[in-house]
Amino acid sequence: MSDEIKQIYRIWQNRYNMMVLADEYEFSWIGKSNPTKDQVFTYVYKSGDGTPKGYVTLKQAVEADGRNIACSRFFAVDAEGIKGLLNLLISLGSDHDYASFDLPADIDMSLILPEWAGHANKSSHFAGMVRVINVQKVLENARYQGSGTVTVSVTDRQIPENSGTYKIEFKDGMATGVTRRLLSVQAADVEMDINAFSRLIIGTCDVSSLAFMDHVKVNTRAEALTGIFYRKPNYITEYF
């Protein structure tokens, strides 16, 4: 079912920032799978009309708190796909105490499992790091909200070519012009170092986080920055 697995994954890779744009070799694990030998199993869920909706790779893991169905891959294109995979895990429940899997933060499991108190645990963890290498290119290719003009000063001690004040003009969610000039005494709408810029532009946080961030100085109303800094769906599933 390699075609179905690729179809499901590629829907995800186009939905989330930081997903790997998978080439064929990155699906080589499918052909190498040996469930009988390795006891690692991959299941594909399809809807009633045969449309692939999700897949999960799982194995049994004996943990300190019980026998766990440990899922290393859990991908679904919509709510039906998630529910289909959960039904599979429930069907294995007689031999296991619980199942564990990772999902992106924008999927709210409490809407799917409304009475999960005492039956489920949720925790958040960081899956990787982000660091902008070329501020100009990122600003030119970023997605914005609405239309407007914002000036952002960025300081980058490791890549001085990034340091500068950027004037970003955007319309209907796309940049129409990004111009850079040297840092000057004239204040921009917001000033920050490269670390803060990287977190904000990738969308792991938004303007409500500015007051809690080090090395950030806001010289305008925070609401004026919502067109450029807003939360975006992020997910990292593949590693170097």
ABEGO torsion letter per residue (X at the ends): XAAAAAAAAAAAAAABBGBBBBBAAAAAAAAABBAAAAGBBBBBBBBAAGBBABBBBBBBBBBAAEBBBBBABBBBABAAAAAAAAAAAAAAAAABABBBBBBBAABBAAAABABABGABBBBBBBAEBBBBABAAAAAAABBBBEBEBBBBBBBBAABAAABEBBBBBBBGGBBABBBBBBBBABBBABBBBAAAAAAAAAGABBAAAAAABBGBBBABBAAAAAAABBBBBBBBABBX
